[in-house]
Amino acid sequence: MVAIDQALLSLMTTELWYELEAVAVSVGPGSYTGSRVGLTIAKAIVFAKKLPLIDFCSLETILTENNELAVLDAKSGGFYAMRFEGEPNRYSLEELQAL
């Protein structure tokens, strides 16, 4: 928790804290504890600052134009996979900033 406290305190003392317009957070797949911690922090920030919360699947972030299948090691002898029919949702930095 010390690292999280330090990171948040560092963020809150910069201009970025006042410029936040939304918070994006991965909803998985990933470590159960890590996902819960990330979601809790993101929800606390959007609650405190009354901002929108944008959730995304981490598998969608690793696709390129030619990929139809995204796969991540589950670190438990298995894997996470997601197959896309057609184009996945992708946003440019400008589009994310416009949200």
Phi, psi and chi 1 to 4 in degrees:
 res  aa     phi    psi   chi1   chi2   chi3   chi4
   1 MET       -  -26.3  -69.4  -61.1  -78.2      -
   2 VAL   -60.7  -42.5  173.8      -      -      -
   3 ALA   -63.1  -40.3      -      -      -      -
   4 ILE   -66.0  -45.5  -66.1  169.5      -      -
   5 ASP   -57.5  -45.9  -69.8  -16.9      -      -
   6 GLN   -64.5  -41.2  -70.5  173.9  -14.1      -
   7 ALA   -64.6  -44.0      -      -      -      -
   8 LEU   -66.9  -41.8  -72.8  173.3      -      -
   9 LEU   -62.4  -39.8  -76.3  172.8      -      -
  10 SER   -63.3  -43.2  176.0      -      -      -
  11 LEU   -64.4  -43.4  171.1   65.3      -      -
  12 MET   -69.2  -14.9  -69.8 -172.4  -57.1      -
  13 THR   -99.4   12.5   58.5      -      -      -
  14 THR  -114.8  168.1   67.2      -      -      -
  15 GLU   -62.9  -30.1  -68.6  -70.3  -38.9      -
  16 LEU   -56.2  -36.1  -67.9  175.9      -      -
  17 TRP   -58.2  -39.0  178.9 -106.9      -      -
  18 TYR   -83.0  -16.1  -59.2   99.5      -      -
  19 GLU   -95.9   -5.1  -65.4  175.0    5.8      -
  20 LEU   -58.6  131.9  -81.9  177.4      -      -
  21 GLU  -116.5  -17.5  -64.6  178.6   10.7      -
  22 ALA  -165.3  165.1      -      -      -      -
  23 VAL  -127.5  130.6  174.8      -      -      -
  24 ALA  -109.4  140.6      -      -      -      -
  25 VAL  -145.3  140.6   63.5      -      -      -
  26 SER   -75.4  136.0  171.6      -      -      -
  27 VAL  -104.0   15.4  -67.3      -      -      -
  28 GLY   116.1 -178.9      -      -      -      -
  29 PRO   -73.0  161.3   27.0  -31.4      -      -
  30 GLY   169.5 -169.5      -      -      -      -
  31 SER   -64.1  136.4  113.8      -      -      -
  32 TYR   -58.4  -49.8  179.4   71.6      -      -
  33 THR   -65.7  -44.2  -58.3      -      -      -
  34 GLY   -61.1  -41.6      -      -      -      -
  35 SER   -64.4  -42.9  -64.8      -      -      -
  36 ARG   -64.6  -41.8  -71.5 -177.6   56.6  130.0
  37 VAL   -63.7  -46.8  168.9      -      -      -
  38 GLY   -60.7  -44.2      -      -      -      -
  39 LEU   -65.4  -40.0  -78.2  166.5      -      -
  40 THR   -63.2  -44.8  -59.9      -      -      -
  41 ILE   -65.2  -45.0  -67.8  169.3      -      -
  42 ALA   -60.7  -44.0      -      -      -      -
  43 LYS   -65.7  -36.1  -72.6  175.6   72.2  174.4
  44 ALA   -64.9  -42.5      -      -      -      -
  45 ILE   -65.0  -46.9  -68.1  170.3      -      -
  46 VAL   -68.1  -31.1  -60.4      -      -      -
  47 PHE   -68.1  -46.5  178.5   78.3      -      -
  48 ALA   -65.5  -38.0      -      -      -      -
  49 LYS  -101.6    0.3  -66.6 -172.3   59.1   67.2
  50 LYS    54.9   51.3  -62.9  175.2  178.0   54.5
  51 LEU  -110.0  160.6  -62.4  172.3      -      -
  52 PRO   -75.0  149.2   17.2  -22.1      -      -
  53 LEU  -109.1  126.4  179.3   65.3      -      -
  54 ILE  -110.0  119.9  -57.5  166.7      -      -
  55 ASP  -103.3  149.7   64.1  -43.3      -      -
  56 PHE  -147.9  155.4   62.5   91.3      -      -
  57 CYS   -90.1  126.4  171.3      -      -      -
  58 SER   -62.8  -24.2   56.8      -      -      -
  59 LEU   -65.8  -33.4  -72.6  172.5      -      -
  60 GLU   -67.5  -25.0  -68.7  175.0  -31.2      -
  61 THR   -77.4  -14.6   65.8      -      -      -
  62 ILE   -99.2    2.8   62.3  174.6      -      -
  63 LEU   -79.7  148.3  -65.6  176.9      -      -
  64 THR  -116.7  179.1   63.1      -      -      -
  65 GLU   -54.9  -34.9  -69.1  -62.5  -38.3      -
  66 ASN   -97.2   -3.2  -63.4  -38.3      -      -
  67 ASN   -83.4  139.8  -74.0  -21.4      -      -
  68 GLU  -115.4  -12.6  -70.5 -175.2   42.5      -
  69 LEU  -132.9  127.5 -178.1   66.8      -      -
  70 ALA  -111.3  133.5      -      -      -      -
  71 VAL  -135.0  135.1  180.0      -      -      -
  72 LEU  -127.8  142.5  -72.1  175.9      -      -
  73 ASP   -67.4  126.4 -176.2   -1.3      -      -
  74 ALA   -85.4   -3.2      -      -      -      -
  75 LYS    60.5   22.0  -52.0  -95.7 -166.8 -100.8
  76 SER  -137.3   27.4   60.2      -      -      -
  77 GLY    84.8    1.3      -      -      -      -
  78 GLY  -126.1 -167.4      -      -      -      -
  79 PHE  -151.8  160.1   57.3   89.6      -      -
  80 TYR  -102.9  136.6  -59.0  108.6      -      -
  81 ALA  -140.9  148.3      -      -      -      -
  82 MET  -141.8  126.3 -179.7  178.7 -104.1      -
  83 ARG  -103.0  134.6 -178.2  176.9  179.9   84.3
  84 PHE  -108.8  131.7  -71.4   93.0      -      -
  85 GLU  -100.1  109.9  -54.5  -95.0  -24.3      -
  86 GLY    86.8 -158.1      -      -      -      -
  87 GLU   -85.9  132.7  -70.5  -65.2  -50.6      -
  88 PRO   -74.1  163.2   26.8  -33.2      -      -
  89 ASN   -71.0  123.5  -67.1  -29.8      -      -
  90 ARG  -131.3  143.1  -76.0 -165.2 -160.9   85.5
  91 TYR  -126.9  137.5  -60.5   99.8      -      -
  92 SER   -78.3  166.3   68.6      -      -      -
  93 LEU   -59.0  -38.9 -177.9   56.8      -      -
  94 GLU   -64.5  -41.2  -67.2   77.7   21.4      -
  95 GLU   -66.0  -40.6  -70.4  171.3  -41.7      -
  96 LEU   -63.2  -40.4  -75.9  173.9      -      -
  97 GLN   -65.9  -27.1  -69.5  171.3  -23.6      -
  98 ALA   -78.6  -16.2      -      -      -      -
  99 LEU   -68.3      -  -66.7  176.1      -      -
